[in-house]
């Protein structure tokens, strides 16, 4: 059974900060752990999925919410 994922609030930050801070946060996690990212940066809808693909993390869920997006990321093995 998976534990609830932490929420990382990146609202108010613009490109490239959401990706850079997500990378740093994921580096401190173990493979398989999950993290919700909340962002208001419109480019995050492109940048976060591309980052996950490039870095080997799984993008589990994407939500469009008022004023931004939420992404559920599972840390990869790399």
N, CA, C and O atoms as a Tripos MOL2 file, in Angstrom:
@<TRIPOS>MOLECULE
protein
  312   311    78     0     0
PROTEIN
NO_CHARGES

@<TRIPOS>ATOM
      1 N           0.8360   -1.1790    0.0000 N.3       1 UNK1
      2 CA          0.0000    0.0000    0.0000 C.3       1 UNK1
      3 C           0.8850    1.2490    0.0000 C.2       1 UNK1
      4 O           1.8460    1.3320    0.7650 O.2       1 UNK1
      5 N           0.5640    2.2020   -0.8450 N.am      2 UNK2
      6 CA          1.3430    3.4220   -0.9560 C.3       2 UNK2
      7 C           0.9710    4.4090    0.1410 C.2       2 UNK2
      8 O          -0.1970    4.5620    0.4980 O.2       2 UNK2
      9 N           1.9970    5.0730    0.6670 N.am      3 UNK3
     10 CA          1.7510    6.1300    1.6440 C.3       3 UNK3
     11 C           1.2960    7.3820    0.9030 C.2       3 UNK3
     12 O           1.6240    7.5530   -0.2710 O.2       3 UNK3
     13 N           0.5460    8.2600    1.5680 N.am      4 UNK4
     14 CA          0.1250    9.5040    0.9190 C.3       4 UNK4
     15 C           1.3470   10.3160    0.4860 C.2       4 UNK4
     16 O           2.3580   10.3640    1.1860 O.2       4 UNK4
     17 N           1.2310   10.9440   -0.6690 N.am      5 UNK5
     18 CA          2.3310   11.7350   -1.2090 C.3       5 UNK5
     19 C           2.3640   13.1170   -0.5570 C.2       5 UNK5
     20 O           1.3240   13.7100   -0.2710 O.2       5 UNK5
     21 N           3.5830   13.6180   -0.3300 N.am      6 UNK6
     22 CA          3.7510   14.9910    0.1440 C.3       6 UNK6
     23 C           3.3340   15.9520   -0.9580 C.2       6 UNK6
     24 O           3.3130   15.5890   -2.1340 O.2       6 UNK6
     25 N           3.0020   17.1800   -0.5730 N.am      7 UNK7
     26 CA          2.6460   18.2310   -1.5300 C.3       7 UNK7
     27 C           3.7400   19.2880   -1.4880 C.2       7 UNK7
     28 O           4.0870   19.7980   -0.4230 O.2       7 UNK7
     29 N           4.2760   19.6080   -2.6550 N.am      8 UNK8
     30 CA          5.3200   20.6260   -2.7840 C.3       8 UNK8
     31 C           4.7020   21.8250   -3.4830 C.2       8 UNK8
     32 O           4.3730   21.7580   -4.6670 O.2       8 UNK8
     33 N           4.5440   22.9180   -2.7530 N.am      9 UNK9
     34 CA          3.8720   24.1140   -3.2550 C.3       9 UNK9
     35 C           4.8720   24.9990   -3.9900 C.2       9 UNK9
     36 O           5.7300   25.6310   -3.3740 O.2       9 UNK9
     37 N           4.7510   25.0350   -5.3130 N.am     10 UNK10
     38 CA          5.6160   25.8570   -6.1520 C.3      10 UNK10
     39 C           4.8260   26.9670   -6.8270 C.2      10 UNK10
     40 O           5.2680   27.5360   -7.8260 O.2      10 UNK10
     41 N           3.6530   27.2720   -6.2750 N.am     11 UNK11
     42 CA          2.8250   28.3320   -6.8490 C.3      11 UNK11
     43 C           3.5500   29.6720   -6.7450 C.2      11 UNK11
     44 O           4.2150   29.9610   -5.7500 O.2      11 UNK11
     45 N           3.4070   30.4760   -7.7870 N.am     12 UNK12
     46 CA          4.0390   31.7870   -7.8250 C.3      12 UNK12
     47 C           5.4250   31.7910   -8.4380 C.2      12 UNK12
     48 O           5.9870   32.8570   -8.6870 O.2      12 UNK12
     49 N           5.9890   30.6070   -8.6880 N.am     13 UNK13
     50 CA          7.3090   30.5180   -9.3160 C.3      13 UNK13
     51 C           7.1560   30.3120  -10.8160 C.2      13 UNK13
     52 O           6.2500   29.6100  -11.2650 O.2      13 UNK13
     53 N           8.0390   30.9210  -11.5830 N.am     14 UNK14
     54 CA          8.0030   30.7860  -13.0360 C.3      14 UNK14
     55 C           9.1940   29.9860  -13.5340 C.2      14 UNK14
     56 O          10.1900   29.8060  -12.8330 O.2      14 UNK14
     57 N           9.0620   29.5110  -14.7670 N.am     15 UNK15
     58 CA         10.0780   28.7280  -15.4520 C.3      15 UNK15
     59 C          11.4280   29.4340  -15.3510 C.2      15 UNK15
     60 O          11.5090   30.6380  -15.5940 O.2      15 UNK15
     61 N          12.4690   28.7190  -15.0030 N.am     16 UNK16
     62 CA         12.6210   27.2710  -14.8430 C.3      16 UNK16
     63 C          12.5280   26.7860  -13.3970 C.2      16 UNK16
     64 O          12.7910   25.6130  -13.1300 O.2      16 UNK16
     65 N          12.1610   27.6560  -12.4640 N.am     17 UNK17
     66 CA         12.2080   27.2940  -11.0420 C.3      17 UNK17
     67 C          11.3680   26.0810  -10.6560 C.2      17 UNK17
     68 O          11.8420   25.2740   -9.8560 O.2      17 UNK17
     69 N          10.1360   25.8960  -11.1800 N.am     18 UNK18
     70 CA          9.3970   24.6940  -10.7790 C.3      18 UNK18
     71 C          10.1400   23.3900  -11.1010 C.2      18 UNK18
     72 O          10.1450   22.4650  -10.2880 O.2      18 UNK18
     73 N          10.7590   23.3160  -12.2670 N.am     19 UNK19
     74 CA         11.4980   22.0990  -12.6320 C.3      19 UNK19
     75 C          12.7600   21.9610  -11.7810 C.2      19 UNK19
     76 O          13.0590   20.8710  -11.2930 O.2      19 UNK19
     77 N          13.4910   23.0390  -11.6030 N.am     20 UNK20
     78 CA         14.7330   22.9730  -10.8260 C.3      20 UNK20
     79 C          14.4680   22.5660   -9.3810 C.2      20 UNK20
     80 O          15.2010   21.7500   -8.8220 O.2      20 UNK20
     81 N          13.4450   23.1190   -8.7870 N.am     21 UNK21
     82 CA         13.1320   22.7770   -7.3890 C.3      21 UNK21
     83 C          12.5490   21.3750   -7.2690 C.2      21 UNK21
     84 O          12.7820   20.6840   -6.2770 O.2      21 UNK21
     85 N          11.7860   20.9520   -8.2870 N.am     22 UNK22
     86 CA         11.2720   19.5810   -8.2970 C.3      22 UNK22
     87 C          12.4260   18.5960   -8.3750 C.2      22 UNK22
     88 O          12.4380   17.6000   -7.6510 O.2      22 UNK22
     89 N          13.3930   18.8570   -9.2410 N.am     23 UNK23
     90 CA         14.5630   17.9820   -9.3710 C.3      23 UNK23
     91 C          15.2830   17.8510   -8.0220 C.2      23 UNK23
     92 O          15.6180   16.7470   -7.5940 O.2      23 UNK23
     93 N          15.5110   18.9660   -7.3730 N.am     24 UNK24
     94 CA         16.2210   18.9400   -6.0920 C.3      24 UNK24
     95 C          15.4400   18.1700   -5.0330 C.2      24 UNK24
     96 O          16.0200   17.4000   -4.2680 O.2      24 UNK24
     97 N          14.1470   18.3710   -4.9880 N.am     25 UNK25
     98 CA         13.3070   17.6720   -3.9970 C.3      25 UNK25
     99 C          13.3030   16.1650   -4.2580 C.2      25 UNK25
    100 O          13.3970   15.3740   -3.3200 O.2      25 UNK25
    101 N          13.1930   15.7660   -5.5310 N.am     26 UNK26
    102 CA         13.1710   14.3450   -5.8690 C.3      26 UNK26
    103 C          14.5090   13.6690   -5.5710 C.2      26 UNK26
    104 O          14.5390   12.4830   -5.2420 O.2      26 UNK26
    105 N          15.6040   14.4000   -5.6800 N.am     27 UNK27
    106 CA         16.9180   13.8230   -5.3880 C.3      27 UNK27
    107 C          17.0130   13.3600   -3.9410 C.2      27 UNK27
    108 O          17.7760   12.4450   -3.6320 O.2      27 UNK27
    109 N          16.2570   13.9760   -3.0620 N.am     28 UNK28
    110 CA         16.2660   13.5920   -1.6570 C.3      28 UNK28
    111 C          15.2750   12.4960   -1.3060 C.2      28 UNK28
    112 O          15.1070   12.1580   -0.1340 O.2      28 UNK28
    113 N          14.6200   11.9420   -2.3180 N.am     29 UNK29
    114 CA         13.6110   10.9070   -2.0950 C.3      29 UNK29
    115 C          14.1260    9.5570   -2.5760 C.2      29 UNK29
    116 O          15.0800    9.4880   -3.3520 O.2      29 UNK29
    117 N          13.4950    8.4920   -2.1150 N.am     30 UNK30
    118 CA         13.8440    7.1440   -2.5550 C.3      30 UNK30
    119 C          13.0280    6.7630   -3.7870 C.2      30 UNK30
    120 O          11.9100    7.2480   -3.9620 O.2      30 UNK30
    121 N          13.5790    5.8970   -4.6460 N.am     31 UNK31
    122 CA         12.8040    5.4230   -5.7970 C.3      31 UNK31
    123 C          11.4670    4.8410   -5.3460 C.2      31 UNK31
    124 O          11.3940    4.0970   -4.3690 O.2      31 UNK31
    125 N          10.4160    5.1960   -6.0750 N.am     32 UNK32
    126 CA          9.0730    4.7150   -5.7680 C.3      32 UNK32
    127 C           8.2640    5.6640   -4.8990 C.2      32 UNK32
    128 O           7.0390    5.5520   -4.8420 O.2      32 UNK32
    129 N           8.9280    6.5990   -4.2200 N.am     33 UNK33
    130 CA          8.1880    7.5780   -3.4220 C.3      33 UNK33
    131 C           7.5020    8.5700   -4.3540 C.2      33 UNK33
    132 O           7.9770    8.8400   -5.4570 O.2      33 UNK33
    133 N           6.3860    9.1010   -3.8910 N.am     34 UNK34
    134 CA          5.5800   10.0040   -4.7180 C.3      34 UNK34
    135 C           5.5110   11.3960   -4.1200 C.2      34 UNK34
    136 O           5.6060   11.5830   -2.9070 O.2      34 UNK34
    137 N           5.3400   12.3830   -5.0190 N.am     35 UNK35
    138 CA          5.2950   13.7810   -4.6290 C.3      35 UNK35
    139 C           4.2880   14.5110   -5.5050 C.2      35 UNK35
    140 O           4.3160   14.3880   -6.7300 O.2      35 UNK35
    141 N           3.3970   15.2710   -4.8750 N.am     36 UNK36
    142 CA          2.5110   16.1730   -5.6050 C.3      36 UNK36
    143 C           3.2340   17.5000   -5.7930 C.2      36 UNK36
    144 O           3.8410   18.0180   -4.8560 O.2      36 UNK36
    145 N           3.1710   18.0430   -6.9900 N.am     37 UNK37
    146 CA          3.7050   19.3630   -7.2970 C.3      37 UNK37
    147 C           2.5210   20.2590   -7.6170 C.2      37 UNK37
    148 O           1.6620   19.8920   -8.4190 O.2      37 UNK37
    149 N           2.4690   21.4380   -6.9940 N.am     38 UNK38
    150 CA          1.4390   22.4330   -7.3120 C.3      38 UNK38
    151 C           2.1350   23.6500   -7.9020 C.2      38 UNK38
    152 O           3.0830   24.1680   -7.3120 O.2      38 UNK38
    153 N           1.6720   24.1120   -9.0650 N.am     39 UNK39
    154 CA          2.3120   25.2390   -9.7280 C.3      39 UNK39
    155 C           1.2950   26.1150  -10.4460 C.2      39 UNK39
    156 O           0.2520   25.6410  -10.8960 O.2      39 UNK39
    157 N           1.6160   27.3920  -10.5440 N.am     40 UNK40
    158 CA          0.7960   28.3360  -11.3050 C.3      40 UNK40
    159 C           1.4670   28.7140  -12.6190 C.2      40 UNK40
    160 O           0.8910   29.4630  -13.4080 O.2      40 UNK40
    161 N           2.6620   28.2170  -12.8680 N.am     41 UNK41
    162 CA          3.3970   28.5190  -14.0980 C.3      41 UNK41
    163 C           2.7250   27.8130  -15.2720 C.2      41 UNK41
    164 O           2.6600   26.5830  -15.2830 O.2      41 UNK41
    165 N           2.2170   28.5630  -16.2740 N.am     42 UNK42
    166 CA          1.5470   27.9130  -17.4010 C.3      42 UNK42
    167 C           2.4610   26.9790  -18.1890 C.2      42 UNK42
    168 O           1.9830   26.0170  -18.7910 O.2      42 UNK42
    169 N           3.7630   27.2420  -18.1950 N.am     43 UNK43
    170 CA          4.6930   26.3800  -18.9270 C.3      43 UNK43
    171 C           4.9360   25.0470  -18.2290 C.2      43 UNK43
    172 O           5.4900   24.1280  -18.8330 O.2      43 UNK43
    173 N           4.5340   24.9300  -16.9800 N.am     44 UNK44
    174 CA          4.7220   23.6760  -16.2550 C.3      44 UNK44
    175 C           3.9670   22.5260  -16.9110 C.2      44 UNK44
    176 O           4.3760   21.3720  -16.7900 O.2      44 UNK44
    177 N           2.8780   22.8250  -17.5970 N.am     45 UNK45
    178 CA          2.1110   21.7810  -18.2900 C.3      45 UNK45
    179 C           2.9530   21.0940  -19.3600 C.2      45 UNK45
    180 O           2.6780   19.9530  -19.7310 O.2      45 UNK45
    181 N           3.9680   21.7780  -19.8530 N.am     46 UNK46
    182 CA          4.9020   21.2110  -20.8320 C.3      46 UNK46
    183 C           6.1760   20.7460  -20.1290 C.2      46 UNK46
    184 O           6.6760   19.6510  -20.3830 O.2      46 UNK46
    185 N           6.6880   21.5920  -19.2480 N.am     47 UNK47
    186 CA          7.9960   21.3540  -18.6400 C.3      47 UNK47
    187 C           8.0360   20.1660  -17.6850 C.2      47 UNK47
    188 O           8.9880   19.3870  -17.7260 O.2      47 UNK47
    189 N           7.0390   20.0070  -16.8360 N.am     48 UNK48
    190 CA          7.0670   18.9230  -15.8470 C.3      48 UNK48
    191 C           6.9810   17.5540  -16.5260 C.2      48 UNK48
    192 O           7.7720   16.6740  -16.1850 O.2      48 UNK48
    193 N           6.0530   17.3290  -17.4770 N.am     49 UNK49
    194 CA          6.0550   16.0340  -18.1680 C.3      49 UNK49
    195 C           7.3680   15.7600  -18.9110 C.2      49 UNK49
    196 O           7.8610   14.6330  -18.8940 O.2      49 UNK49
    197 N           7.9340   16.7800  -19.5600 N.am     50 UNK50
    198 CA          9.2040   16.5990  -20.2730 C.3      50 UNK50
    199 C          10.3290   16.2650  -19.2920 C.2      50 UNK50
    200 O          11.1610   15.4020  -19.5690 O.2      50 UNK50
    201 N          10.3520   16.9410  -18.1580 N.am     51 UNK51
    202 CA         11.3480   16.6670  -17.1210 C.3      51 UNK51
    203 C          11.2410   15.2210  -16.6400 C.2      51 UNK51
    204 O          12.2470   14.5200  -16.5440 O.2      51 UNK51
    205 N          10.0240   14.7800  -16.3400 N.am     52 UNK52
    206 CA          9.8250   13.4060  -15.8580 C.3      52 UNK52
    207 C          10.3090   12.3900  -16.8850 C.2      52 UNK52
    208 O          10.9720   11.4150  -16.5340 O.2      52 UNK52
    209 N           9.9800   12.6160  -18.1430 N.am     53 UNK53
    210 CA         10.3930   11.7170  -19.2130 C.3      53 UNK53
    211 C          11.9170   11.6790  -19.3320 C.2      53 UNK53
    212 O          12.5030   10.6050  -19.4590 O.2      53 UNK53
    213 N          12.5420   12.8200  -19.2920 N.am     54 UNK54
    214 CA         13.9870   12.9270  -19.4490 C.3      54 UNK54
    215 C          14.7370   12.3100  -18.2660 C.2      54 UNK54
    216 O          15.7790   11.6810  -18.4520 O.2      54 UNK54
    217 N          14.2160   12.4870  -17.0640 N.am     55 UNK55
    218 CA         14.9110   12.0470  -15.8540 C.3      55 UNK55
    219 C          14.5220   10.6340  -15.4000 C.2      55 UNK55
    220 O          15.1200   10.1030  -14.4640 O.2      55 UNK55
    221 N          13.5310   10.0260  -16.0510 N.am     56 UNK56
    222 CA         13.1380    8.6670  -15.6970 C.3      56 UNK56
    223 C          12.1620    8.5570  -14.5400 C.2      56 UNK56
    224 O          12.0590    7.5080  -13.9050 O.2      56 UNK56
    225 N          11.4430    9.6410  -14.2630 N.am     57 UNK57
    226 CA         10.4110    9.6110  -13.2290 C.3      57 UNK57
    227 C           9.0600    9.3410  -13.8910 C.2      57 UNK57
    228 O           8.8740    9.6440  -15.0700 O.2      57 UNK57
    229 N           8.1240    8.7760  -13.1400 N.am     58 UNK58
    230 CA          6.7960    8.4870  -13.6800 C.3      58 UNK58
    231 C           5.8400    9.6200  -13.3250 C.2      58 UNK58
    232 O           5.6900    9.9790  -12.1570 O.2      58 UNK58
    233 N           5.2010   10.1720  -14.3420 N.am     59 UNK59
    234 CA          4.1500   11.1650  -14.1200 C.3      59 UNK59
    235 C           2.8510   10.3840  -13.9800 C.2      59 UNK59
    236 O           2.3020    9.9090  -14.9740 O.2      59 UNK59
    237 N           2.3650   10.2480  -12.7710 N.am     60 UNK60
    238 CA          1.2240    9.3960  -12.4550 C.3      60 UNK60
    239 C          -0.0950   10.0840  -12.7740 C.2      60 UNK60
    240 O          -1.0220    9.4630  -13.2940 O.2      60 UNK60
    241 N          -0.1700   11.3710  -12.4600 N.am     61 UNK61
    242 CA         -1.4370   12.0830  -12.6460 C.3      61 UNK61
    243 C          -1.1660   13.5570  -12.8860 C.2      61 UNK61
    244 O          -0.2420   14.1340  -12.3110 O.2      61 UNK61
    245 N          -1.9840   14.1620  -13.7450 N.am     62 UNK62
    246 CA         -1.9420   15.5980  -14.0050 C.3      62 UNK62
    247 C          -3.3440   16.1420  -13.8120 C.2      62 UNK62
    248 O          -4.3100   15.5800  -14.3280 O.2      62 UNK62
    249 N          -3.4590   17.2390  -13.0660 N.am     63 UNK63
    250 CA         -4.7520   17.8800  -12.8360 C.3      63 UNK63
    251 C          -4.6450   19.3590  -13.1770 C.2      63 UNK63
    252 O          -3.6650   20.0190  -12.8330 O.2      63 UNK63
    253 N          -5.6650   19.8690  -13.8580 N.am     64 UNK64
    254 CA         -5.7880   21.3050  -14.0560 C.3      64 UNK64
    255 C          -6.6860   21.8250  -12.9480 C.2      64 UNK64
    256 O          -7.8220   21.3760  -12.7930 O.2      64 UNK64
    257 N          -6.1730   22.7670  -12.1850 N.am     65 UNK65
    258 CA         -6.9120   23.3340  -11.0560 C.3      65 UNK65
    259 C          -6.9940   24.8420  -11.2430 C.2      65 UNK65
    260 O          -6.3140   25.4080  -12.0990 O.2      65 UNK65
    261 N          -7.8210   25.4800  -10.4470 N.am     66 UNK66
    262 CA         -7.9780   26.9320  -10.5450 C.3      66 UNK66
    263 C          -6.6200   27.6140  -10.4090 C.2      66 UNK66
    264 O          -5.9630   27.5070   -9.3740 O.2      66 UNK66
    265 N          -6.2150   28.3020  -11.4460 N.am     67 UNK67
    266 CA         -4.9690   29.0550  -11.4150 C.3      67 UNK67
    267 C          -3.7130   28.2730  -11.7190 C.2      67 UNK67
    268 O          -2.6220   28.8420  -11.6850 O.2      67 UNK67
    269 N          -3.8230   26.9840  -12.0160 N.am     68 UNK68
    270 CA         -2.5910   26.2490  -12.2980 C.3      68 UNK68
    271 C          -2.7760   24.7670  -12.5210 C.2      68 UNK68
    272 O          -3.7930   24.3170  -13.0480 O.2      68 UNK68
    273 N          -1.7640   24.0120  -12.1050 N.am     69 UNK69
    274 CA         -1.7360   22.5680  -12.3150 C.3      69 UNK69
    275 C          -1.2160   21.8590  -11.0770 C.2      69 UNK69
    276 O          -0.5160   22.4380  -10.2470 O.2      69 UNK69
    277 N          -1.5850   20.5700  -10.9780 N.am     70 UNK70
    278 CA         -1.0500   19.6520   -9.9690 C.3      70 UNK70
    279 C          -0.5280   18.4340  -10.7090 C.2      70 UNK70
    280 O          -1.1630   17.9330  -11.6370 O.2      70 UNK70
    281 N           0.6430   17.9640  -10.2850 N.am     71 UNK71
    282 CA          1.2660   16.7980  -10.9010 C.3      71 UNK71
    283 C           1.6570   15.8240   -9.8020 C.2      71 UNK71
    284 O           2.2460   16.2140   -8.7940 O.2      71 UNK71
    285 N           1.3240   14.5500  -10.0060 N.am     72 UNK72
    286 CA          1.7690   13.5050   -9.0890 C.3      72 UNK72
    287 C           2.9170   12.7720   -9.7660 C.2      72 UNK72
    288 O           2.7490   12.1650  -10.8240 O.2      72 UNK72
    289 N           4.0860   12.8400   -9.1380 N.am     73 UNK73
    290 CA          5.3010   12.2630   -9.7060 C.3      73 UNK73
    291 C           5.7900   11.1450   -8.7960 C.2      73 UNK73
    292 O           5.8190   11.2850   -7.5730 O.2      73 UNK73
    293 N           6.1770   10.0240   -9.4200 N.am     74 UNK74
    294 CA          6.8150    8.9330   -8.6830 C.3      74 UNK74
    295 C           8.2920    8.9180   -9.0490 C.2      74 UNK74
    296 O           8.6490    8.8400  -10.2240 O.2      74 UNK74
    297 N           9.1430    8.9940   -8.0380 N.am     75 UNK75
    298 CA         10.5720    9.0550   -8.3010 C.3      75 UNK75
    299 C          11.0460    7.7730   -8.9710 C.2      75 UNK75
    300 O          10.7080    6.6650   -8.5540 O.2      75 UNK75
    301 N          11.8360    7.9580  -10.0190 N.am     76 UNK76
    302 CA         12.4090    6.8300  -10.7390 C.3      76 UNK76
    303 C          13.6590    6.3040  -10.0470 C.2      76 UNK76
    304 O          14.0370    6.7710   -8.9730 O.2      76 UNK76
    305 N          14.2880    5.3290  -10.6790 N.am     77 UNK77
    306 CA         15.4610    4.6760  -10.0960 C.3      77 UNK77
    307 C          16.7470    5.4590  -10.3190 C.2      77 UNK77
    308 O          17.7320    5.2690   -9.6060 O.2      77 UNK77
    309 N          16.7290    6.3440  -11.3210 N.am     78 UNK78
    310 CA         17.9610    7.0750  -11.6670 C.3      78 UNK78
    311 C          18.3420    8.1580  -10.7320 C.2      78 UNK78
    312 O          19.3560    8.8240  -10.9390 O.2      78 UNK78
@<TRIPOS>BOND
     1     1     2 1
     2     2     3 1
     3     3     4 2
     4     3     5 am
     5     5     6 1
     6     6     7 1
     7     7     8 2
     8     7     9 am
     9     9    10 1
    10    10    11 1
    11    11    12 2
    12    11    13 am
    13    13    14 1
    14    14    15 1
    15    15    16 2
    16    15    17 am
    17    17    18 1
    18    18    19 1
    19    19    20 2
    20    19    21 am
    21    21    22 1
    22    22    23 1
    23    23    24 2
    24    23    25 am
    25    25    26 1
    26    26    27 1
    27    27    28 2
    28    27    29 am
    29    29    30 1
    30    30    31 1
    31    31    32 2
    32    31    33 am
    33    33    34 1
    34    34    35 1
    35    35    36 2
    36    35    37 am
    37    37    38 1
    38    38    39 1
    39    39    40 2
    40    39    41 am
    41    41    42 1
    42    42    43 1
    43    43    44 2
    44    43    45 am
    45    45    46 1
    46    46    47 1
    47    47    48 2
    48    47    49 am
    49    49    50 1
    50    50    51 1
    51    51    52 2
    52    51    53 am
    53    53    54 1
    54    54    55 1
    55    55    56 2
    56    55    57 am
    57    57    58 1
    58    58    59 1
    59    59    60 2
    60    59    61 am
    61    61    62 1
    62    62    63 1
    63    63    64 2
    64    63    65 am
    65    65    66 1
    66    66    67 1
    67    67    68 2
    68    67    69 am
    69    69    70 1
    70    70    71 1
    71    71    72 2
    72    71    73 am
    73    73    74 1
    74    74    75 1
    75    75    76 2
    76    75    77 am
    77    77    78 1
    78    78    79 1
    79    79    80 2
    80    79    81 am
    81    81    82 1
    82    82    83 1
    83    83    84 2
    84    83    85 am
    85    85    86 1
    86    86    87 1
    87    87    88 2
    88    87    89 am
    89    89    90 1
    90    90    91 1
    91    91    92 2
    92    91    93 am
    93    93    94 1
    94    94    95 1
    95    95    96 2
    96    95    97 am
    97    97    98 1
    98    98    99 1
    99    99   100 2
   100    99   101 am
   101   101   102 1
   102   102   103 1
   103   103   104 2
   104   103   105 am
   105   105   106 1
   106   106   107 1
   107   107   108 2
   108   107   109 am
   109   109   110 1
   110   110   111 1
   111   111   112 2
   112   111   113 am
   113   113   114 1
   114   114   115 1
   115   115   116 2
   116   115   117 am
   117   117   118 1
   118   118   119 1
   119   119   120 2
   120   119   121 am
   121   121   122 1
   122   122   123 1
   123   123   124 2
   124   123   125 am
   125   125   126 1
   126   126   127 1
   127   127   128 2
   128   127   129 am
   129   129   130 1
   130   130   131 1
   131   131   132 2
   132   131   133 am
   133   133   134 1
   134   134   135 1
   135   135   136 2
   136   135   137 am
   137   137   138 1
   138   138   139 1
   139   139   140 2
   140   139   141 am
   141   141   142 1
   142   142   143 1
   143   143   144 2
   144   143   145 am
   145   145   146 1
   146   146   147 1
   147   147   148 2
   148   147   149 am
   149   149   150 1
   150   150   151 1
   151   151   152 2
   152   151   153 am
   153   153   154 1
   154   154   155 1
   155   155   156 2
   156   155   157 am
   157   157   158 1
   158   158   159 1
   159   159   160 2
   160   159   161 am
   161   161   162 1
   162   162   163 1
   163   163   164 2
   164   163   165 am
   165   165   166 1
   166   166   167 1
   167   167   168 2
   168   167   169 am
   169   169   170 1
   170   170   171 1
   171   171   172 2
   172   171   173 am
   173   173   174 1
   174   174   175 1
   175   175   176 2
   176   175   177 am
   177   177   178 1
   178   178   179 1
   179   179   180 2
   180   179   181 am
   181   181   182 1
   182   182   183 1
   183   183   184 2
   184   183   185 am
   185   185   186 1
   186   186   187 1
   187   187   188 2
   188   187   189 am
   189   189   190 1
   190   190   191 1
   191   191   192 2
   192   191   193 am
   193   193   194 1
   194   194   195 1
   195   195   196 2
   196   195   197 am
   197   197   198 1
   198   198   199 1
   199   199   200 2
   200   199   201 am
   201   201   202 1
   202   202   203 1
   203   203   204 2
   204   203   205 am
   205   205   206 1
   206   206   207 1
   207   207   208 2
   208   207   209 am
   209   209   210 1
   210   210   211 1
   211   211   212 2
   212   211   213 am
   213   213   214 1
   214   214   215 1
   215   215   216 2
   216   215   217 am
   217   217   218 1
   218   218   219 1
   219   219   220 2
   220   219   221 am
   221   221   222 1
   222   222   223 1
   223   223   224 2
   224   223   225 am
   225   225   226 1
   226   226   227 1
   227   227   228 2
   228   227   229 am
   229   229   230 1
   230   230   231 1
   231   231   232 2
   232   231   233 am
   233   233   234 1
   234   234   235 1
   235   235   236 2
   236   235   237 am
   237   237   238 1
   238   238   239 1
   239   239   240 2
   240   239   241 am
   241   241   242 1
   242   242   243 1
   243   243   244 2
   244   243   245 am
   245   245   246 1
   246   246   247 1
   247   247   248 2
   248   247   249 am
   249   249   250 1
   250   250   251 1
   251   251   252 2
   252   251   253 am
   253   253   254 1
   254   254   255 1
   255   255   256 2
   256   255   257 am
   257   257   258 1
   258   258   259 1
   259   259   260 2
   260   259   261 am
   261   261   262 1
   262   262   263 1
   263   263   264 2
   264   263   265 am
   265   265   266 1
   266   266   267 1
   267   267   268 2
   268   267   269 am
   269   269   270 1
   270   270   271 1
   271   271   272 2
   272   271   273 am
   273   273   274 1
   274   274   275 1
   275   275   276 2
   276   275   277 am
   277   277   278 1
   278   278   279 1
   279   279   280 2
   280   279   281 am
   281   281   282 1
   282   282   283 1
   283   283   284 2
   284   283   285 am
   285   285   286 1
   286   286   287 1
   287   287   288 2
   288   287   289 am
   289   289   290 1
   290   290   291 1
   291   291   292 2
   292   291   293 am
   293   293   294 1
   294   294   295 1
   295   295   296 2
   296   295   297 am
   297   297   298 1
   298   298   299 1
   299   299   300 2
   300   299   301 am
   301   301   302 1
   302   302   303 1
   303   303   304 2
   304   303   305 am
   305   305   306 1
   306   306   307 1
   307   307   308 2
   308   307   309 am
   309   309   310 1
   310   310   311 1
   311   311   312 2
@<TRIPOS>SUBSTRUCTURE
     1 UNK1         2 RESIDUE 1 A UNK
     2 UNK2         6 RESIDUE 1 A UNK
     3 UNK3        10 RESIDUE 1 A UNK
     4 UNK4        14 RESIDUE 1 A UNK
     5 UNK5        18 RESIDUE 1 A UNK
     6 UNK6        22 RESIDUE 1 A UNK
     7 UNK7        26 RESIDUE 1 A UNK
     8 UNK8        30 RESIDUE 1 A UNK
     9 UNK9        34 RESIDUE 1 A UNK
    10 UNK10       38 RESIDUE 1 A UNK
    11 UNK11       42 RESIDUE 1 A UNK
    12 UNK12       46 RESIDUE 1 A UNK
    13 UNK13       50 RESIDUE 1 A UNK
    14 UNK14       54 RESIDUE 1 A UNK
    15 UNK15       58 RESIDUE 1 A UNK
    16 UNK16       62 RESIDUE 1 A UNK
    17 UNK17       66 RESIDUE 1 A UNK
    18 UNK18       70 RESIDUE 1 A UNK
    19 UNK19       74 RESIDUE 1 A UNK
    20 UNK20       78 RESIDUE 1 A UNK
    21 UNK21       82 RESIDUE 1 A UNK
    22 UNK22       86 RESIDUE 1 A UNK
    23 UNK23       90 RESIDUE 1 A UNK
    24 UNK24       94 RESIDUE 1 A UNK
    25 UNK25       98 RESIDUE 1 A UNK
    26 UNK26      102 RESIDUE 1 A UNK
    27 UNK27      106 RESIDUE 1 A UNK
    28 UNK28      110 RESIDUE 1 A UNK
    29 UNK29      114 RESIDUE 1 A UNK
    30 UNK30      118 RESIDUE 1 A UNK
    31 UNK31      122 RESIDUE 1 A UNK
    32 UNK32      126 RESIDUE 1 A UNK
    33 UNK33      130 RESIDUE 1 A UNK
    34 UNK34      134 RESIDUE 1 A UNK
    35 UNK35      138 RESIDUE 1 A UNK
    36 UNK36      142 RESIDUE 1 A UNK
    37 UNK37      146 RESIDUE 1 A UNK
    38 UNK38      150 RESIDUE 1 A UNK
    39 UNK39      154 RESIDUE 1 A UNK
    40 UNK40      158 RESIDUE 1 A UNK
    41 UNK41      162 RESIDUE 1 A UNK
    42 UNK42      166 RESIDUE 1 A UNK
    43 UNK43      170 RESIDUE 1 A UNK
    44 UNK44      174 RESIDUE 1 A UNK
    45 UNK45      178 RESIDUE 1 A UNK
    46 UNK46      182 RESIDUE 1 A UNK
    47 UNK47      186 RESIDUE 1 A UNK
    48 UNK48      190 RESIDUE 1 A UNK
    49 UNK49      194 RESIDUE 1 A UNK
    50 UNK50      198 RESIDUE 1 A UNK
    51 UNK51      202 RESIDUE 1 A UNK
    52 UNK52      206 RESIDUE 1 A UNK
    53 UNK53      210 RESIDUE 1 A UNK
    54 UNK54      214 RESIDUE 1 A UNK
    55 UNK55      218 RESIDUE 1 A UNK
    56 UNK56      222 RESIDUE 1 A UNK
    57 UNK57      226 RESIDUE 1 A UNK
    58 UNK58      230 RESIDUE 1 A UNK
    59 UNK59      234 RESIDUE 1 A UNK
    60 UNK60      238 RESIDUE 1 A UNK
    61 UNK61      242 RESIDUE 1 A UNK
    62 UNK62      246 RESIDUE 1 A UNK
    63 UNK63      250 RESIDUE 1 A UNK
    64 UNK64      254 RESIDUE 1 A UNK
    65 UNK65      258 RESIDUE 1 A UNK
    66 UNK66      262 RESIDUE 1 A UNK
    67 UNK67      266 RESIDUE 1 A UNK
    68 UNK68      270 RESIDUE 1 A UNK
    69 UNK69      274 RESIDUE 1 A UNK
    70 UNK70      278 RESIDUE 1 A UNK
    71 UNK71      282 RESIDUE 1 A UNK
    72 UNK72      286 RESIDUE 1 A UNK
    73 UNK73      290 RESIDUE 1 A UNK
    74 UNK74      294 RESIDUE 1 A UNK
    75 UNK75      298 RESIDUE 1 A UNK
    76 UNK76      302 RESIDUE 1 A UNK
    77 UNK77      306 RESIDUE 1 A UNK
    78 UNK78      310 RESIDUE 1 A UNK
